[in-house]
Amino acid sequence: VGDGNFTFSAQLSTNLRREVGNGPLKLICTTLDSLETLSSRYPEVTELIATMHKNGAEVLHGIDATRLIESSKAQNKDWLQKFDTCIWNF
């Protein structure tokens, strides 16, 4: 949760894709900023998001990691499921 320009998440998705092969990849990558804000700050973000999508990851923008339930409801996502792991990129 909370990746800045998605370099960390893109590499994580690539590494996980290698591990699972053609199996399902259950990875949700988030950032607090909108796609428009990210694109204006980080020119490489479009390519990184394409990498994550290619690897089967879901990419969400405008997610406040300190308020995941509220953020998920605002985007009509059901995050009340159980996650195995939550990675904070510090």
Disulfide bonds with the S-S distance in Angstrom:
none
